[in-house]
Amino acid sequence: MKYLHFSFRPRLVDSLQGYDRNRFFHDVMAGLTVGIVALPLAMAFAIASGAKPEAGIYAAIIGGFLGSLLGGSKVQIGGPAGAFIVVIYAIIEQYGLANLFIATTMAGVLLGLMGLLRLGSVIRYIPVPIVIGFTNGIAVLIALSQLKDFFGLDIARIPGEFFAQLKILRAQAHTASPVTMIVSIASLALLFLWPKAYLAPEADAAPTLATRIRRVLKAIPGPVLVLILATGAVKLLELPLETIGSRFGGIPENLPAFHLPAFSWDLARQLFAPALTLALLGAVESLLCARVADNLTQDRHDPNQELLAQGIANFLVPFFGALPVTGTMARTTTNVRAGATSPVAGIVHALTLAAIVLIAAPLAKDIPLAALAAILMHAAFNMGEWREFRNLRHFSNNFRILVLSTFFLTVMVDLTTAVEVGLVLACLFFIYRISSLTEIRPLNTIHGQPLPAGVHAYALYGSLFFGAVGKLDGLIEPQCVPERAMILEMHKLISLDSTGLDGLETMHKTLRRAGSRLILCGLNPQPRSLMERSGFMDRLGRDNCVDELATVLAKI
């Protein structure tokens, strides 16, 4: 299929060339591993988003399957992501769960259009400090949203607004449950200590029983171990903890049924802003994750194919009661480290989750929410780029302002406002930086010869655009206008926009009224093209536009 020169070619097609039994074995093992890891994360993300746990599981199954089947990355795993939590929670709080599904479908359409219009590379234009700021802000909000279940606070529902969250958490701090805190703190400690306690043995170490045990234990993902131990403790010790069963009644023992959400154009107009937020965040997260996967595998993804796949996935998942999906960093990294070689691993991961739902769903009712809160706390910590705050002292004030403003606005206002303000600030800083590089220097001689009386000459450097055109104003002050001619040497002027051209037009008219004239020298192709197309060259007079500065004196 081709549309606007877009070639529909999922990465699975190329990956299956030369596919053999050995690669299939590695993909199956990696898919099984990631499928097990994805289960607690999917449930935790759904609960933190204000939905039921099955909404996250269905998203991981359907989104993971479609993302691997149709995507542009060889090893990326799709599903519900931590970055979506605060956005989804806010949408559900303001519009309701049913309208979240409509917004997700609309976001899928927008993502698909981004892919078809080949905008994958444009997403990379979002400045790094903005990404750092909102990523760390989202991580803080995720951690904050889990304090209720982490400490077992008696709060019916956490509000979506930051200061309201702080107020209610402080008011209900006295209701913390000691038993819940013991389970959650022990779970969080295990998550942090587990990868470090069982490092892989050295390659030349003797294969002892201890090293073999460490290898086996290291193969068990931390979240899965926490889930098993915490659930076992609740079941065996009959701990008074809130569980998935006590809050949600468990999870369904079958796969989701297809249903169409109610839709109207009036509702679509109201949901366009949330849909756009979901689409942009999904695009950024997916392509950032794909780039990380490329670095791990020495491969290169197709950003436009990936956006189209995420668009198809997000268009379809709401029909099965699932949350929005995107590329997921933790599961993709796990997939690579587990030995995945193709999208087959992602497909196996989705099938593994489906099998778990069909076979082991009744066991989920005893999973304590404190353990899931600990898993999300750990995910939030790993999600944040906290070192970047410490490194701010090494960067410019512009960089610091972008990071900190985006961070605080994400936490205290909302993600959409944070990104909008961040992009506006980034544009203003860029304009200021480029304008500061634009210089106008006076010339006192031309090739060693002094300027004739009544002639002024200047050399222009950089870009003459709307942010720098004001620098021309000083050249045409009444006391500065030359009697005979003003020469602008422009061979180091790399670009000119319509505002800069208007400044030259004003200069030309001012000089002509004073009986003087404007002479341009050494025009580069872009400024010359704009002057030709606008008719300015004819109004100026082609005799007043020369290629070499040496020929100017002969024209005066």
C-alpha positions as CSV (number, residue, x, y, z in Angstrom):
1,M,0.0,0.0,0.0
2,K,1.3,3.4,-0.9
3,Y,-0.2,6.7,0.2
4,L,1.7,10.0,-0.1
5,H,4.8,8.0,-1.0
6,F,4.4,5.9,2.2
7,S,5.4,2.3,1.9
8,F,3.5,-0.1,4.3
9,R,6.1,-2.6,5.3
10,P,6.1,-4.0,8.8
11,R,9.4,-4.9,10.3
12,L,8.2,-8.4,10.8
13,V,8.4,-9.0,7.0
14,D,12.1,-8.2,6.9
15,S,12.9,-10.0,10.1
16,L,11.5,-13.3,8.9
17,Q,14.0,-13.4,6.0
18,G,16.5,-16.1,6.9
19,Y,14.5,-17.0,10.0
20,D,15.5,-20.3,11.6
21,R,14.8,-22.6,14.5
22,N,17.5,-21.1,16.7
23,R,16.1,-17.6,16.4
24,F,12.5,-18.8,16.9
25,F,13.6,-20.5,20.2
26,H,15.2,-17.2,21.4
27,D,12.1,-15.2,20.5
28,V,9.8,-17.7,22.2
29,M,11.9,-17.6,25.4
30,A,12.1,-13.8,25.3
31,G,8.3,-13.5,24.7
32,L,7.5,-15.7,27.6
33,T,9.8,-13.7,29.9
34,V,8.3,-10.3,28.8
35,G,4.8,-11.6,29.0
36,I,5.3,-12.6,32.6
37,V,6.9,-9.2,33.4
38,A,4.1,-7.3,31.6
39,L,1.3,-8.8,33.7
40,P,2.0,-6.9,37.0
41,L,2.9,-3.7,35.2
42,A,-0.2,-3.8,33.0
43,M,-2.5,-4.2,36.1
44,A,-0.6,-1.6,38.1
45,F,-0.8,1.0,35.3
46,A,-4.5,0.4,34.8
47,I,-5.3,0.7,38.5
48,A,-3.1,3.9,38.8
49,S,-5.0,5.3,35.8
50,G,-8.3,5.0,37.5
51,A,-9.4,1.9,35.5
52,K,-9.9,-1.8,36.3
53,P,-6.9,-4.1,36.0
54,E,-8.2,-6.0,33.0
55,A,-8.2,-2.7,31.0
56,G,-4.4,-2.7,31.3
57,I,-4.1,-6.5,30.6
58,Y,-6.2,-6.2,27.4
59,A,-4.2,-3.2,26.3
60,A,-1.0,-5.2,26.7
61,I,-2.4,-8.2,24.8
62,I,-4.0,-6.3,21.9
63,G,-1.6,-3.4,21.7
64,G,1.4,-5.6,22.1
65,F,0.2,-8.0,19.4
66,L,-0.6,-5.3,16.9
67,G,2.5,-3.3,17.6
68,S,4.8,-6.2,17.0
69,L,2.8,-7.5,14.0
70,L,2.7,-4.1,12.2
71,G,5.4,-2.0,13.8
72,G,8.6,-0.5,12.5
73,S,10.9,-1.8,15.3
74,K,12.3,-5.2,15.5
75,V,12.2,-5.7,19.3
76,Q,9.9,-3.0,20.7
77,I,7.1,-4.1,23.0
78,G,3.9,-2.2,23.0
79,G,1.3,-1.8,25.8
80,P,0.1,0.5,28.5
81,A,2.8,2.8,29.7
82,G,3.6,4.7,32.9
83,A,3.8,8.0,30.9
84,F,0.1,7.7,30.1
85,I,-1.1,7.3,33.8
86,V,-1.5,11.0,34.7
87,V,-3.1,11.8,31.3
88,I,-5.6,8.9,31.4
89,Y,-6.4,9.6,35.1
90,A,-7.2,13.3,34.2
91,I,-9.3,12.3,31.2
92,I,-11.3,9.7,33.2
93,E,-11.9,12.2,36.0
94,Q,-13.1,14.9,33.7
95,Y,-14.9,13.0,30.9
96,G,-15.4,9.5,32.2
97,L,-14.1,6.1,31.1
98,A,-16.4,5.7,28.1
99,N,-15.1,9.0,26.7
100,L,-11.5,7.9,27.3
101,F,-12.2,5.1,24.8
102,I,-13.4,7.6,22.2
103,A,-10.4,9.9,22.8
104,T,-8.1,6.9,22.4
105,T,-9.7,6.0,19.1
106,M,-9.3,9.6,17.9
107,A,-5.7,9.5,19.1
108,G,-5.2,6.4,17.0
109,V,-6.5,8.2,13.9
110,L,-4.1,11.1,14.6
111,L,-1.1,8.7,15.1
112,G,-2.0,6.9,11.8
113,L,-2.1,10.2,10.0
114,M,1.3,11.1,11.4
115,G,2.7,7.9,10.0
116,L,1.0,8.3,6.6
117,L,2.2,11.9,6.3
118,R,5.8,10.8,7.2
119,L,6.0,12.9,10.4
120,G,8.0,10.3,12.3
121,S,11.2,12.4,12.0
122,V,9.4,15.6,13.0
123,I,8.6,14.2,16.4
124,R,12.4,14.2,17.1
125,Y,12.3,18.0,16.8
126,I,10.8,18.2,20.4
127,P,13.8,19.6,22.4
128,V,15.5,17.2,24.8
129,P,15.1,19.5,27.9
130,I,11.3,19.4,27.3
131,V,11.3,15.6,27.2
132,I,13.4,15.5,30.4
133,G,11.1,17.9,32.2
134,F,7.8,16.2,31.4
135,T,9.3,12.7,31.9
136,N,10.5,13.6,35.4
137,G,7.2,15.4,36.1
138,I,5.2,12.4,35.1
139,A,7.4,10.1,37.3
140,V,6.7,12.4,40.3
141,L,3.0,12.3,39.7
142,I,3.0,8.5,39.3
143,A,4.7,8.2,42.7
144,L,2.4,10.7,44.3
145,S,-0.7,8.8,43.0
146,Q,0.5,5.6,44.6
147,L,1.0,6.9,48.2
148,K,-2.6,6.0,49.0
149,D,-2.1,2.3,48.3
150,F,1.5,2.3,49.4
151,F,0.6,3.5,52.9
152,G,-2.9,2.0,53.0
153,L,-4.6,5.5,53.5
154,D,-8.3,5.7,54.0
155,I,-9.0,7.8,50.9
156,A,-12.0,6.9,48.6
157,R,-10.4,8.5,45.5
158,I,-7.3,10.6,44.9
159,P,-8.1,13.9,43.1
160,G,-6.3,14.6,39.8
161,E,-5.1,18.1,40.8
162,F,-1.6,18.3,42.4
163,F,-2.4,20.6,45.3
164,A,-5.6,18.8,46.0
165,Q,-3.7,15.5,46.2
166,L,-1.2,17.0,48.7
167,K,-4.1,18.4,50.8
168,I,-6.0,15.1,51.1
169,L,-2.8,13.0,51.6
170,R,-1.8,15.2,54.5
171,A,-5.3,15.2,56.0
172,Q,-5.5,11.4,55.9
173,A,-1.9,10.6,56.8
174,H,-3.0,9.4,60.3
175,T,-5.0,6.5,58.6
176,A,-1.9,4.8,57.4
177,S,-1.9,1.0,57.9
178,P,1.3,-0.5,59.5
179,V,0.7,-3.9,57.9
180,T,0.3,-2.3,54.4
181,M,3.4,-0.2,54.9
182,I,5.5,-3.3,55.9
183,V,4.4,-5.2,52.7
184,S,4.9,-2.2,50.4
185,I,8.2,-1.1,51.8
186,A,9.5,-4.7,51.8
187,S,8.3,-5.1,48.2
188,L,10.0,-1.8,47.1
189,A,13.2,-2.8,48.8
190,L,13.2,-6.2,47.1
191,L,12.6,-4.5,43.7
192,F,15.7,-2.3,44.2
193,L,17.9,-5.0,45.7
194,W,17.0,-7.9,43.5
195,P,18.9,-7.0,40.4
196,K,22.0,-6.1,42.4
197,A,22.0,-9.1,44.7
198,Y,22.2,-11.6,41.9
199,L,24.6,-10.3,39.3
200,A,25.7,-12.7,36.6
201,P,28.9,-14.5,37.5
202,E,32.1,-13.7,35.7
203,A,32.6,-15.6,32.5
204,D,35.7,-17.4,33.7
205,A,34.3,-18.3,37.1
206,A,34.0,-22.0,38.0
207,P,30.4,-23.2,37.6
208,T,29.5,-23.9,41.2
209,L,26.1,-24.7,42.8
210,A,26.0,-21.1,44.1
211,T,26.5,-19.6,40.7
212,R,23.9,-21.8,39.1
213,I,21.4,-20.8,41.8
214,R,22.2,-17.1,41.2
215,R,21.6,-17.6,37.4
216,V,18.2,-19.2,38.1
217,L,17.2,-16.5,40.5
218,K,18.4,-13.7,38.3
219,A,16.2,-15.0,35.6
220,I,13.1,-14.3,37.7
221,P,12.0,-10.7,37.1
222,G,11.7,-8.6,40.3
223,P,8.1,-7.5,39.8
224,V,7.0,-11.1,39.3
225,L,8.9,-12.2,42.5
226,V,7.2,-9.4,44.4
227,L,3.8,-10.3,43.1
228,I,4.3,-14.0,44.1
229,L,5.7,-13.3,47.6
230,A,3.2,-10.6,48.5
231,T,0.2,-12.6,47.2
232,G,1.5,-15.7,49.1
233,A,1.9,-13.6,52.3
234,V,-1.7,-12.3,52.0
235,K,-3.1,-15.7,51.4
236,L,-1.1,-17.7,54.0
237,L,-1.0,-15.1,56.8
238,E,-4.5,-13.7,56.1
239,L,-3.1,-10.1,56.2
240,P,-5.8,-7.4,56.3
241,L,-4.7,-5.8,53.0
242,E,-6.8,-4.4,50.2
243,T,-6.5,-6.7,47.1
244,I,-7.6,-6.7,43.5
245,G,-10.4,-9.0,44.6
246,S,-11.6,-6.7,47.4
247,R,-11.6,-3.6,45.2
248,F,-12.4,-4.9,41.8
249,G,-13.7,-8.4,42.4
250,G,-10.8,-10.0,40.5
251,I,-10.2,-10.0,36.7
252,P,-12.3,-11.7,34.0
253,E,-11.4,-15.3,33.1
254,N,-12.0,-14.7,29.4
255,L,-10.8,-12.5,26.6
256,P,-12.5,-9.2,26.0
257,A,-15.6,-8.9,23.8
258,F,-15.9,-6.4,21.0
259,H,-18.2,-3.4,21.6
260,L,-18.7,0.0,19.9
261,P,-18.6,3.1,22.2
262,A,-21.2,5.8,21.7
263,F,-19.9,8.5,19.3
264,S,-21.1,12.0,18.3
265,W,-19.3,14.9,16.5
266,D,-20.1,17.2,19.4
267,L,-18.4,14.8,21.8
268,A,-15.5,14.5,19.4
269,R,-14.9,18.2,19.4
270,Q,-14.8,18.3,23.2
271,L,-12.3,15.3,23.2
272,F,-10.0,16.6,20.5
273,A,-7.5,18.2,23.0
274,P,-7.3,15.0,25.2
275,A,-6.9,12.9,22.0
276,L,-4.2,15.2,20.7
277,T,-2.3,14.9,24.0
278,L,-2.6,11.1,23.9
279,A,-1.4,11.0,20.3
280,L,1.6,13.3,20.8
281,L,2.7,11.6,24.1
282,G,2.2,8.2,22.5
283,A,4.3,9.2,19.4
284,V,7.1,10.6,21.6
285,E,7.2,7.7,23.9
286,S,7.1,5.1,21.1
287,L,9.8,6.7,19.0
288,L,12.0,7.3,22.1
289,C,11.6,3.7,23.1
290,A,12.4,2.6,19.5
291,R,15.6,4.6,19.5
292,V,16.7,3.0,22.8
293,A,16.0,-0.4,21.2
294,D,18.1,0.6,18.2
295,N,21.0,1.4,20.5
296,L,20.7,-1.9,22.2
297,T,20.5,-4.0,19.0
298,Q,22.5,-1.9,16.6
299,D,19.5,-1.7,14.4
300,R,17.4,1.1,12.9
301,H,13.6,1.4,13.1
302,D,11.1,2.9,10.7
303,P,9.5,5.8,12.6
304,N,6.6,6.2,10.2
305,Q,5.7,2.6,10.1
306,E,5.9,2.6,13.9
307,L,3.5,5.5,14.2
308,L,1.1,3.9,11.8
309,A,1.2,0.6,13.8
310,Q,0.6,2.5,17.1
311,G,-2.3,4.4,15.4
312,I,-3.9,1.1,14.3
313,A,-3.5,-0.3,17.8
314,N,-4.9,2.7,19.6
315,F,-7.8,2.9,17.1
316,L,-8.8,-0.7,17.9
317,V,-8.0,-1.3,21.6
318,P,-11.0,0.9,22.9
319,F,-13.4,-1.5,21.2
320,F,-12.2,-4.2,23.7
321,G,-12.3,-1.9,26.8
322,A,-8.5,-1.4,26.8
323,L,-6.3,1.6,27.7
324,P,-4.2,3.6,25.2
325,V,-0.9,1.9,24.2
326,T,2.6,3.0,23.1
327,G,6.1,1.6,23.1
328,T,7.2,0.6,26.6
329,M,10.8,1.1,27.7
330,A,11.1,-1.5,30.5
331,R,9.5,-4.3,28.6
332,T,11.4,-3.5,25.5
333,T,14.7,-3.5,27.4
334,T,13.7,-6.8,29.0
335,N,12.9,-8.2,25.6
336,V,16.3,-7.4,24.2
337,R,18.2,-8.7,27.3
338,A,16.1,-11.9,27.1
339,G,17.5,-12.6,23.6
340,A,14.7,-11.4,21.2
341,T,15.7,-11.2,17.6
342,S,12.5,-10.3,15.8
343,P,8.9,-9.1,16.4
344,V,7.9,-12.7,16.9
345,A,9.0,-12.2,20.5
346,G,6.4,-9.4,20.9
347,I,3.7,-11.6,19.5
348,V,4.6,-14.4,21.8
349,H,4.5,-11.9,24.7
350,A,0.9,-11.0,23.8
351,L,-0.1,-14.7,23.5
352,T,1.5,-15.4,26.9
353,L,-0.6,-12.7,28.5
354,A,-3.7,-14.1,26.9
355,A,-2.9,-17.6,28.2
356,I,-2.4,-16.3,31.7
357,V,-5.8,-14.5,31.6
358,L,-7.5,-17.7,30.5
359,I,-5.7,-20.0,32.9
360,A,-4.6,-18.1,36.0
361,A,-7.1,-15.2,36.3
362,P,-8.7,-16.5,39.6
363,L,-5.3,-16.2,41.3
364,A,-5.2,-12.4,40.7
365,K,-7.9,-11.6,43.3
366,D,-5.4,-12.1,46.1
367,I,-2.8,-9.7,44.7
368,P,-2.3,-6.9,47.3
369,L,-2.6,-3.4,45.9
370,A,0.4,-2.4,48.2
371,A,2.6,-4.7,46.1
372,L,1.4,-3.1,42.8
373,A,2.0,0.4,44.4
374,A,5.5,-0.6,45.1
375,I,6.0,-1.9,41.6
376,L,4.8,1.5,40.3
377,M,7.0,3.4,42.7
378,H,9.9,1.5,41.3
379,A,8.8,2.1,37.7
380,A,8.5,5.8,38.4
381,F,12.0,5.9,39.9
382,N,13.5,4.2,36.9
383,M,11.4,6.3,34.5
384,G,12.8,9.6,35.8
385,E,16.1,11.0,34.5
386,W,17.1,12.4,37.9
387,R,20.8,12.8,37.0
388,E,19.8,15.5,34.6
389,F,18.7,17.7,37.5
390,R,22.2,17.3,39.1
391,N,23.8,18.1,35.7
392,L,21.8,21.3,35.2
393,R,24.7,23.4,36.5
394,H,26.7,22.3,33.5
395,F,24.2,23.8,31.0
396,S,23.0,27.2,30.0
397,N,20.2,29.2,31.7
398,N,18.0,28.5,28.7
399,F,18.4,24.7,29.2
400,R,17.7,25.0,32.9
401,I,14.6,27.1,32.4
402,L,13.2,24.7,29.8
403,V,13.8,21.6,32.0
404,L,12.5,23.2,35.3
405,S,9.5,25.0,33.8
406,T,8.3,21.9,31.9
407,F,8.8,19.8,35.1
408,F,6.9,22.1,37.4
409,L,4.1,22.7,35.0
410,T,3.7,19.0,34.4
411,V,3.5,18.4,38.1
412,M,1.4,21.4,39.2
413,V,-0.8,22.1,36.1
414,D,-0.9,19.4,33.4
415,L,1.2,17.8,30.7
416,T,-0.4,19.7,27.8
417,T,0.3,23.1,29.3
418,A,3.8,22.0,30.2
419,V,4.7,21.0,26.6
420,E,3.0,24.0,25.1
421,V,4.8,26.4,27.3
422,G,8.1,24.5,26.9
423,L,7.8,24.6,23.1
424,V,7.0,28.4,23.1
425,L,10.0,29.0,25.4
426,A,12.2,26.9,23.2
427,C,11.2,28.8,20.1
428,L,11.8,32.2,21.9
429,F,15.2,31.0,23.1
430,F,16.1,29.8,19.6
431,I,15.0,33.1,18.0
432,Y,17.1,35.0,20.6
433,R,20.1,32.8,19.9
434,I,19.9,33.1,16.1
435,S,19.2,36.8,16.3
436,S,22.3,37.3,18.5
437,L,24.4,35.6,15.8
438,T,23.2,38.1,13.2
439,E,25.7,40.9,13.0
440,I,26.0,44.1,11.0
441,R,29.6,45.4,10.8
442,P,30.6,48.7,9.2
443,L,33.2,48.6,6.4
444,N,35.6,51.5,6.1
445,T,37.4,50.3,3.0
446,I,36.6,48.2,-0.1
447,H,39.6,46.1,-1.1
448,G,41.9,48.6,0.5
449,Q,40.4,51.6,-1.1
450,P,38.6,54.1,1.2
451,L,34.9,54.7,0.7
452,P,33.9,57.7,-1.4
453,A,32.3,60.6,0.4
454,G,28.6,60.1,1.0
455,V,28.8,56.3,0.8
456,H,28.3,54.0,3.7
457,A,29.0,50.2,3.6
458,Y,28.1,47.4,6.0
459,A,28.7,43.6,6.0
460,L,25.8,41.4,7.1
461,Y,26.4,38.1,8.9
462,G,24.0,35.3,9.8
463,S,20.2,35.4,9.1
464,L,18.1,38.4,8.5
465,F,14.7,37.2,9.8
466,F,11.9,38.6,12.0
467,G,13.9,38.2,15.2
468,A,16.9,40.2,13.8
469,V,15.4,42.7,11.4
470,G,15.4,45.4,14.0
471,K,19.1,45.7,13.6
472,L,18.6,47.4,10.3
473,D,16.7,50.3,11.9
474,G,19.8,52.0,13.2
475,L,21.2,52.2,9.6
476,I,18.4,54.4,8.4
477,E,18.1,56.9,11.2
478,P,17.9,60.4,9.7
479,Q,21.4,61.3,10.9
480,C,22.8,58.1,9.4
481,V,21.4,58.1,5.9
482,P,24.2,58.5,3.4
483,E,24.0,61.2,0.6
484,R,24.9,58.9,-2.3
485,A,24.6,55.2,-1.5
486,M,24.5,52.5,1.1
487,I,26.2,49.2,0.3
488,L,25.2,46.0,2.0
489,E,27.8,43.2,1.6
490,M,25.7,40.0,2.0
491,H,27.8,37.0,0.9
492,K,27.8,35.8,4.6
493,L,24.0,36.3,5.0
494,I,22.8,32.7,4.8
495,S,19.0,33.3,4.9
496,L,16.3,35.9,4.5
497,D,12.6,35.7,5.5
498,S,9.7,37.9,4.4
499,T,10.1,40.2,7.5
500,G,13.8,40.7,6.7
501,L,12.8,41.4,3.1
502,D,10.3,44.0,4.3
503,G,13.1,45.7,6.3
504,L,15.2,45.9,3.1
505,E,12.2,47.3,1.3
506,T,11.8,50.0,4.0
507,M,15.5,50.8,3.8
508,H,15.3,51.1,0.0
509,K,12.3,53.5,0.2
510,T,14.0,55.6,2.9
511,L,17.2,56.0,0.9
512,R,15.4,56.8,-2.3
513,R,13.4,59.6,-0.6
514,A,16.7,61.0,0.6
515,G,18.1,61.0,-2.9
516,S,20.4,58.0,-2.1
517,R,20.2,54.4,-3.1
518,L,20.7,50.9,-1.8
519,I,23.3,48.5,-3.3
520,L,23.3,44.8,-2.5
521,C,26.4,42.7,-3.0
522,G,27.2,39.0,-3.0
523,L,23.7,37.6,-2.6
524,N,23.4,33.9,-1.7
525,P,20.8,31.7,-3.5
526,Q,18.1,31.8,-0.9
527,P,18.0,35.6,-0.4
528,R,18.2,36.1,-4.1
529,S,15.4,33.7,-4.8
530,L,13.1,35.4,-2.4
531,M,13.9,38.8,-3.8
532,E,13.2,37.6,-7.3
533,R,9.9,36.0,-6.4
534,S,8.7,39.0,-4.5
535,G,9.6,41.5,-7.2
536,F,11.9,43.4,-4.9
537,M,14.8,42.9,-7.3
538,D,12.9,44.8,-10.0
539,R,11.9,47.6,-7.6
540,L,15.5,47.9,-6.4
541,G,16.9,47.9,-9.9
542,R,19.1,45.1,-11.1
543,D,22.0,47.5,-11.5
544,N,22.0,47.9,-7.8
545,C,22.6,44.2,-7.2
546,V,26.2,43.0,-7.9
547,D,28.1,39.9,-7.4
548,E,31.5,41.2,-6.4
549,L,32.3,44.0,-3.9
550,A,35.1,45.1,-6.2
551,T,32.7,46.2,-8.9
552,V,30.6,48.4,-6.5
553,L,32.8,51.5,-6.7
554,A,32.5,51.7,-10.4
555,K,28.7,51.9,-10.1
556,I,28.7,54.9,-7.7
